[in-house]
Amino acid sequence: MTDYQVHTLGNGIRLLYKHAPSNITHTCFIVNAGARDETPGKDGLAHFIEHLLFKQTKKRNTNQILNRLELVGADLNAYTTKEYTCIHASLLKEHLERTIDLFEDIVFHSTFPEEELVKERSVILDEIASYQDQPEEAIQDDFESYLFKGHTLGNNILGTEESVKQLGRDDIAQFIAANYNTHQMVFAVIGDYDFNKLIKLTEKYLGGVPANTSTKHRERPLAQPGQLITLQKPISQLHGIIGNLAYDSSHHHKSGLLLVNNLLGGMGMSSRLNLEIREKYGIAYTIESNYTPFTDTGIFSIYFGTDEEKAGKAIKLIHKELRKLREHKLGTLQLHQAKQKFIGQIALAEENRLSLIISMAKSLIDFNDVDSLQQVFDKINAVTAEQVLEISNHVFDEKNLITLLFEPKD
């Protein structure tokens, strides 16, 4: 039995609703279009559009757009990823109609005036410069550029200084026409409403949007050979990433790798990497692992920051932990404890209702379905020690790992 409801409008836009008794509503509008859908030389275009959606529409200027929700105490924001553009808001229950009205206006009636393009280019160029001053952020982008070399997944979501300066209105119009497919859009709400009334409200504002059935082809990236890349940077601490291509979002080993990632370097202080490298040896203040699945591939990476003279020891200890997972099957108790910890963290994360409804909306786009919390738990509990061993030997194969180091300049 599902714990959500879906209604599809005539133009293909889907309404996703999850009931939650509360006076606070969280909502999002997600478009299946991101940085990987940009054409060569147009790096940063999806993110540029996301910024400009808040600037001017046919009936509202920037102040009117921003004040539409902020004047009633609501929080409005947006972000762009490699595969999605997401606009989201948190608000009091009674202000949902004005939120839907605003979402429809900025997504489908933005005018992208030239003077706003000029201002927003400057803002994004400052954002790029700021990002480059944060090595723990910049190294992730550089790592992905090596991991996905020659593929749009390797492009920085923000774009480059050169590409952003060249983006114009024609580029925006072409990207929207090619990628803003109404059948790949979801308006999602978590709150306390009558679903039939919610359908009427959604039909009122989104039902008249013209259908767009454009199709796009996303190519799967090719694996790159394992390698060590060292870059000199004006920093005081060494930053490093070790990683590899990983499973896509529909792969049967996705739940297993999520479990392994959490055991190895996920949330909390009791991950293997944190206990071994930070707590036991005091080498790295920050060490964590991450697994990000996309529709046709994924990223597994371990990030650490440490003093330059301790880097060699840190890398050896990381490989020691990866080797343990490749060579030794988890015991029954170890596997049970790993599952219990991960399941508990997922349950607690459900309290963040905005993140929950965004995750559900993405799942509806990718799979035309949303797993219940129990289904998620069942998939985790079904992971076997043999599968963990198989996953570890595939993803953590040393000859395929890419290591990127940011070293302080002498």
C-alpha positions as CSV (number, residue, x, y, z in Angstrom):
1,M,0.0,0.0,0.0
2,T,1.4,3.4,-1.0
3,D,1.5,6.3,1.4
4,Y,1.2,8.9,-1.3
5,Q,-1.2,10.0,-4.1
6,V,-0.5,11.1,-7.7
7,H,-2.6,13.0,-10.2
8,T,-1.5,13.6,-13.8
9,L,-2.6,16.7,-15.6
10,G,-3.5,16.7,-19.2
11,N,-0.1,18.3,-20.1
12,G,1.8,15.6,-18.3
13,I,2.8,17.5,-15.2
14,R,2.2,15.3,-12.1
15,L,1.0,16.3,-8.7
16,L,2.5,14.2,-5.9
17,Y,0.9,14.4,-2.5
18,K,1.9,12.9,0.9
19,H,-0.4,13.6,3.8
20,A,1.2,14.9,7.0
21,P,-0.9,16.4,9.7
22,S,0.8,19.8,10.3
23,N,0.2,23.5,9.9
24,I,3.5,23.6,8.0
25,T,3.6,22.6,4.3
26,H,6.7,21.8,2.2
27,T,6.4,21.8,-1.5
28,C,8.7,21.6,-4.6
29,F,8.6,21.8,-8.3
30,I,11.2,19.6,-10.0
31,V,12.2,19.5,-13.6
32,N,14.2,16.6,-15.1
33,A,16.8,19.0,-16.5
34,G,20.3,19.7,-15.2
35,A,23.9,20.4,-16.0
36,R,24.4,17.1,-17.9
37,D,21.8,18.2,-20.4
38,E,23.8,21.2,-21.6
39,T,25.4,21.3,-25.0
40,P,29.2,21.8,-25.5
41,G,30.3,25.3,-24.6
42,K,27.2,26.1,-22.6
43,D,28.4,24.9,-19.2
44,G,26.5,26.4,-16.3
45,L,23.3,27.1,-18.4
46,A,20.9,25.1,-16.3
47,H,22.1,26.8,-13.2
48,F,22.0,30.2,-14.9
49,I,18.3,29.6,-15.8
50,E,17.5,28.6,-12.2
51,H,18.9,32.0,-11.0
52,L,17.0,33.9,-13.6
53,L,13.7,32.3,-12.8
54,F,13.5,34.6,-9.8
55,K,14.2,37.9,-11.7
56,Q,11.2,38.8,-13.8
57,T,8.0,37.3,-15.3
58,K,5.4,38.8,-17.5
59,K,3.5,40.1,-14.4
60,R,6.0,40.3,-11.6
61,N,9.4,42.0,-11.1
62,T,12.1,40.7,-8.8
63,N,10.8,42.3,-5.6
64,Q,7.3,41.0,-6.3
65,I,8.6,37.5,-6.9
66,L,10.6,37.4,-3.7
67,N,8.0,39.1,-1.6
68,R,5.2,36.9,-2.8
69,L,6.1,34.3,-0.2
70,E,8.5,36.1,2.1
71,L,5.8,38.6,3.1
72,V,3.9,35.7,4.7
73,G,6.9,34.2,6.4
74,A,7.5,31.4,3.9
75,D,10.9,30.3,2.7
76,L,11.6,30.1,-1.1
77,N,14.7,28.7,-2.7
78,A,16.0,26.6,-5.6
79,Y,19.0,24.6,-6.7
80,T,20.4,22.8,-9.7
81,T,22.1,19.4,-9.9
82,K,23.6,17.4,-12.7
83,E,20.2,16.0,-13.5
84,Y,17.5,18.2,-11.9
85,T,16.3,21.8,-11.4
86,C,14.4,22.1,-8.1
87,I,12.4,25.0,-6.8
88,H,11.1,24.5,-3.2
89,A,9.2,26.4,-0.5
90,S,8.2,25.9,3.1
91,L,5.1,27.8,4.3
92,L,2.1,27.9,6.5
93,K,-0.7,25.7,5.3
94,E,-3.0,28.5,4.2
95,H,-0.5,29.9,1.8
96,L,-0.3,27.0,-0.6
97,E,-2.3,28.6,-3.4
98,R,-0.1,31.6,-3.7
99,T,2.9,29.3,-3.8
100,I,1.5,27.3,-6.7
101,D,0.7,30.5,-8.4
102,L,4.2,31.7,-8.0
103,F,5.8,28.4,-9.1
104,E,3.7,28.5,-12.3
105,D,4.6,32.1,-13.0
106,I,8.4,31.8,-12.6
107,V,8.8,28.4,-14.3
108,F,6.6,29.1,-17.4
109,H,6.5,32.9,-17.7
110,S,9.9,34.2,-16.9
111,T,11.0,36.8,-19.5
112,F,14.8,36.8,-19.0
113,P,15.4,40.5,-19.7
114,E,18.9,41.4,-20.8
115,E,19.7,43.7,-17.9
116,E,19.0,40.8,-15.5
117,L,21.2,38.5,-17.5
118,V,24.1,41.0,-17.1
119,K,23.6,41.3,-13.3
120,E,23.2,37.5,-12.8
121,R,26.3,36.7,-14.8
122,S,28.2,38.9,-12.4
123,V,26.6,37.2,-9.4
124,I,27.5,33.7,-10.7
125,L,31.1,34.7,-11.6
126,D,31.4,35.8,-7.9
127,E,29.9,32.4,-6.9
128,I,32.5,30.6,-9.0
129,A,35.3,32.6,-7.5
130,S,34.0,32.0,-4.0
131,Y,33.7,28.3,-4.7
132,Q,37.4,28.2,-5.8
133,D,38.4,29.6,-2.5
134,Q,36.9,26.6,-0.7
135,P,39.1,23.6,-1.6
136,E,36.9,21.1,0.2
137,E,34.2,22.1,-2.4
138,A,36.4,22.7,-5.4
139,I,38.1,19.3,-5.2
140,Q,34.8,17.5,-5.6
141,D,34.2,19.3,-8.9
142,D,37.7,18.7,-10.1
143,F,37.4,15.0,-9.1
144,E,34.2,14.7,-11.2
145,S,35.9,16.3,-14.2
146,Y,38.5,13.5,-14.1
147,L,36.0,10.8,-13.3
148,F,33.7,11.8,-16.2
149,K,36.4,13.1,-18.5
150,G,34.9,14.2,-21.9
151,H,31.3,13.8,-20.6
152,T,28.8,16.5,-19.5
153,L,28.6,14.9,-16.0
154,G,32.1,16.1,-15.5
155,N,31.1,19.8,-16.1
156,N,30.9,22.1,-13.1
157,I,27.3,22.9,-12.4
158,L,28.2,26.6,-12.1
159,G,30.0,26.6,-15.4
160,T,33.3,28.3,-16.1
161,E,34.1,32.0,-16.2
162,E,34.4,31.8,-20.0
163,S,31.1,29.9,-20.6
164,V,29.0,32.0,-18.2
165,K,30.1,35.2,-19.9
166,Q,28.8,33.9,-23.2
167,L,25.4,32.6,-22.2
168,G,22.5,34.5,-23.7
169,R,18.7,34.6,-24.2
170,D,18.8,32.3,-27.2
171,D,20.7,29.7,-25.2
172,I,18.1,29.9,-22.5
173,A,15.2,29.5,-24.9
174,Q,16.8,26.6,-26.7
175,F,17.6,24.8,-23.4
176,I,14.1,25.2,-22.0
177,A,12.5,24.0,-25.3
178,A,14.7,21.0,-25.4
179,N,14.7,20.0,-21.7
180,Y,11.6,21.3,-19.9
181,N,9.4,18.4,-20.9
182,T,6.1,18.7,-19.0
183,H,5.9,14.9,-18.7
184,Q,9.2,15.1,-16.7
185,M,8.0,17.6,-14.2
186,V,6.6,17.0,-10.7
187,F,4.8,19.4,-8.4
188,A,5.0,17.8,-4.9
189,V,3.3,18.7,-1.6
190,I,3.6,17.3,1.9
191,G,1.0,18.7,4.2
192,D,-2.5,18.5,5.5
193,Y,-5.0,18.9,2.6
194,D,-7.9,17.2,1.0
195,F,-6.4,15.6,-2.1
196,N,-9.4,16.4,-4.4
197,K,-9.2,20.1,-3.4
198,L,-5.5,19.9,-4.0
199,I,-6.1,18.5,-7.5
200,K,-8.5,21.4,-8.3
201,L,-5.9,24.0,-7.1
202,T,-3.2,22.3,-9.2
203,E,-5.4,22.1,-12.3
204,K,-6.3,25.8,-11.8
205,Y,-2.7,27.0,-12.0
206,L,-0.8,24.3,-13.8
207,G,-3.5,22.7,-16.0
208,G,-3.2,25.4,-18.6
209,V,0.5,25.1,-19.2
210,P,1.1,24.0,-22.8
211,A,2.5,20.5,-23.1
212,N,6.1,20.0,-24.1
213,T,7.0,16.5,-25.2
214,S,10.6,17.1,-26.2
215,T,12.9,14.1,-25.9
216,K,16.6,14.0,-25.0
217,H,19.2,11.4,-25.0
218,R,21.6,11.0,-22.1
219,E,24.7,9.1,-22.9
220,R,26.3,6.8,-20.2
221,P,29.9,7.9,-19.3
222,L,32.8,5.6,-20.0
223,A,35.0,4.5,-17.1
224,Q,38.4,6.2,-16.8
225,P,41.6,4.4,-15.8
226,G,42.7,4.6,-12.2
227,Q,45.2,7.3,-11.7
228,L,46.9,9.7,-9.2
229,I,46.5,13.4,-9.9
230,T,48.3,16.0,-7.8
231,L,47.6,19.7,-8.1
232,Q,49.4,22.6,-6.3
233,K,47.0,25.0,-4.7
234,P,47.4,28.2,-2.5
235,I,46.1,26.4,0.6
236,S,47.5,25.4,4.0
237,Q,46.1,21.9,4.3
238,L,46.1,19.0,2.0
239,H,42.7,17.9,0.6
240,G,42.2,14.6,-1.1
241,I,39.5,12.5,-2.8
242,I,39.7,8.8,-3.7
243,G,36.9,7.3,-5.8
244,N,35.4,5.5,-8.7
245,L,32.3,5.1,-10.9
246,A,29.5,3.4,-9.0
247,Y,26.0,1.9,-9.5
248,D,23.2,3.8,-11.1
249,S,19.9,4.6,-9.3
250,S,18.1,1.5,-10.6
251,H,20.9,-1.0,-10.1
252,H,20.1,-4.0,-7.9
253,H,23.2,-3.3,-5.8
254,K,22.3,0.3,-5.0
255,S,20.9,-0.5,-1.6
256,G,23.9,-2.6,-0.8
257,L,26.3,0.2,-1.7
258,L,24.3,2.7,0.3
259,L,24.7,0.4,3.3
260,V,28.5,-0.1,2.6
261,N,29.0,3.6,2.2
262,N,27.3,4.4,5.5
263,L,29.3,1.7,7.3
264,L,32.6,3.0,5.8
265,G,32.3,6.7,6.0
266,G,28.7,7.8,6.3
267,M,26.9,9.9,8.9
268,G,27.9,9.8,12.6
269,M,31.2,9.4,14.4
270,S,31.2,5.6,14.4
271,S,32.0,5.0,10.7
272,R,35.1,2.9,10.1
273,L,37.1,5.6,8.4
274,N,36.3,8.1,11.2
275,L,37.2,5.6,14.0
276,E,40.4,4.4,12.3
277,I,41.8,7.6,10.9
278,R,40.5,10.4,13.1
279,E,39.8,8.8,16.4
280,K,42.6,6.2,16.5
281,Y,45.4,8.2,14.8
282,G,44.2,11.8,15.0
283,I,45.2,12.3,11.3
284,A,42.2,14.0,9.7
285,Y,39.7,16.4,11.1
286,T,37.3,15.6,8.3
287,I,37.0,12.2,6.6
288,E,33.8,10.9,5.0
289,S,32.6,8.8,2.1
290,N,29.7,9.5,-0.3
291,Y,27.7,7.6,-2.9
292,T,25.6,9.6,-5.4
293,P,23.6,7.5,-7.9
294,F,22.5,9.0,-11.2
295,T,20.1,7.6,-13.7
296,D,22.8,5.7,-15.7
297,T,25.9,5.8,-13.4
298,G,27.1,6.8,-10.0
299,I,29.9,8.3,-7.9
300,F,31.6,6.8,-4.9
301,S,34.2,8.9,-3.2
302,I,36.1,9.3,0.0
303,Y,37.1,12.9,1.0
304,F,39.7,13.8,3.6
305,G,41.6,16.9,4.7
306,T,44.8,16.6,6.7
307,D,48.3,18.1,7.2
308,E,50.5,17.5,4.2
309,E,53.0,15.4,6.2
310,K,50.2,13.1,7.3
311,A,48.7,12.5,3.9
312,G,50.7,9.4,3.0
313,K,49.6,7.7,6.3
314,A,46.0,8.8,5.7
315,I,45.9,7.3,2.2
316,K,47.4,4.0,3.4
317,L,44.8,3.7,6.2
318,I,42.0,4.4,3.7
319,H,43.2,1.7,1.4
320,K,43.6,-0.6,4.4
321,E,39.8,-0.2,5.2
322,L,38.8,-0.7,1.6
323,R,41.0,-3.9,1.5
324,K,39.2,-5.2,4.6
325,L,35.9,-4.9,2.8
326,R,37.2,-6.6,-0.3
327,E,38.9,-9.5,1.5
328,H,36.8,-10.2,4.6
329,K,33.1,-11.0,4.6
330,L,31.1,-9.1,7.3
331,G,30.1,-11.2,10.2
332,T,26.5,-11.7,11.1
333,L,26.6,-9.3,14.0
334,Q,28.6,-6.6,12.0
335,L,26.1,-6.8,9.1
336,H,23.1,-6.6,11.5
337,Q,24.6,-3.6,13.4
338,A,25.3,-1.8,10.1
339,K,21.7,-2.3,8.9
340,Q,20.2,-1.1,12.2
341,K,22.4,2.0,12.3
342,F,21.5,2.9,8.6
343,I,17.8,2.2,9.1
344,G,17.7,4.4,12.2
345,Q,19.4,7.2,10.4
346,I,16.9,7.0,7.5
347,A,14.0,7.0,9.8
348,L,15.3,10.1,11.6
349,A,15.9,11.8,8.3
350,E,12.2,11.5,7.4
351,E,11.6,14.2,10.0
352,N,13.1,16.6,7.5
353,R,9.9,16.8,5.4
354,L,11.3,19.1,2.8
355,S,14.1,16.7,1.9
356,L,11.6,13.9,2.0
357,I,9.2,15.4,-0.5
358,I,12.0,16.4,-2.8
359,S,13.4,12.8,-2.7
360,M,9.9,11.4,-3.4
361,A,9.4,13.7,-6.4
362,K,12.8,12.7,-7.9
363,S,11.9,9.0,-7.4
364,L,8.6,9.6,-9.2
365,I,10.4,11.1,-12.2
366,D,13.0,8.4,-12.3
367,F,11.0,5.3,-11.6
368,N,7.3,6.4,-11.8
369,D,7.0,5.1,-8.3
370,V,8.0,5.9,-4.7
371,D,9.2,3.4,-2.2
372,S,7.5,3.5,1.2
373,L,9.8,3.6,4.3
374,Q,9.1,0.0,4.9
375,Q,10.1,-1.0,1.3
376,V,13.4,1.0,1.8
377,F,14.0,-0.9,5.1
378,D,13.2,-4.3,3.4
379,K,15.8,-3.6,0.7
380,I,18.4,-2.8,3.2
381,N,17.6,-5.8,5.3
382,A,17.8,-8.0,2.2
383,V,21.5,-7.2,1.6
384,T,23.7,-10.2,2.3
385,A,27.4,-10.4,3.4
386,E,28.1,-12.0,0.1
387,Q,26.7,-9.0,-1.7
388,V,28.7,-6.6,0.4
389,L,31.9,-8.5,-0.6
390,E,30.9,-8.4,-4.3
391,I,30.1,-4.7,-4.2
392,S,33.4,-3.9,-2.4
393,N,35.5,-5.8,-4.9
394,H,33.8,-4.1,-7.8
395,V,33.7,-0.5,-6.6
396,F,36.9,-0.5,-4.5
397,D,39.1,-2.2,-7.0
398,E,42.4,-0.4,-6.5
399,K,43.4,-0.4,-10.2
400,N,40.2,1.6,-11.0
401,L,40.4,4.1,-8.2
402,I,41.1,7.7,-9.1
403,T,43.0,9.8,-6.4
404,L,43.1,13.5,-6.6
405,L,45.2,15.6,-4.2
406,F,45.2,19.3,-3.6
407,E,48.7,20.0,-2.2
408,P,49.7,23.3,-0.6
409,K,52.1,25.3,-2.7
410,D,55.6,25.5,-1.3
